[in-house]
Amino acid sequence: MIDFYAAKTPNARKISIMLEECDARYQAHMIDIGKGEQFSPEFLRVNPNAKIPAIVDQGEPTPVSVFESAAILIYLGEKFGRLLPTTGAARASCISWTVWQVANVGPMFGQANHFTNVTTEECPYAVERFSKEAARLIHVMETRLGVEPYLAGTYSIADIAVFPWIRVALDPMARARPELIGETPNIRRWFGEVGARPAVQRGIAFAT
C-alpha cells in the first residue's frame, strides 16, 4: 500500500495519474494547504519541505518516504517497471524531459499565473517576464511534439509530468484558457491522446 498525500493541484495529479498507470494500491490523504495542514508535525515527517505531493511506500521492509514530484515519478517507474526506460538514451531522454517540466513548466506557469491573476499589486515587469518564458516553453514543447509523438519518444513519466499543467489551459473542466497555449496543433494532438487514456482520466478524477 502506498499512502499518497495530495491536494487539488497539477503537481499532485501527476502522481495520481502515475499511480493509476501502475495499477498501484494506494490511499489518498488530502492535505488542505489553504488551512496550512502541510505544516503539521505529522506531514513534516513525510516531507520536511512542507509541500505536496508526497508518498510513503508501506510495501518495503521499512516505510519509504518520497517527496518532490519528479522523484516520486522516477521511484514509481522503477518500482513498477513502467513508463521509465531502464537504460541508455531512452532513459536519459525521459528523465531530461521530466526534469524540464519540474524545472521550467511548473515554476514559470505558476509565476505567470500568480502575477497575472492572483496578486493585487500591479507588476508589469513580472507579468511580461514570466508570460514570455511560459510562451517560450510552449514553443519548445510544440516543436518537440512535431518531431516525436510524445516528449521522450514513447509515452512516459515525462508526459505525465506535463499533462496536468497543459490541462489547466485546455480542459473545460479545469476552467480552460486556451489562449495561453495558442495555435499549437502538436500539443493539442498530444493532449487528446494522453487525455484519452483511462488511467489518466482516473488520475485526474480522483481529486475533482
Secondary structure, DSSP 4 states (H G I P E B T S, - for coil): -EEEEE-SSHHHHHHHHHHHHTT--EEEEE--GGGTGGGSHHHHHH-TT--S-EEEETTSSS-EEEESHHHHHHHHHHHHT-SS--SHHHHHHHHHHHHHIIIIIHHHHHHHHIIIII-SS--HHHHHHHHHHHHHHHHHHHHHHHHSSSTTSSS-HHHHHHHHHHHHHH-GGG---GGGT-S-HHHHHHHHHHHTSHHHHHHHHTT-
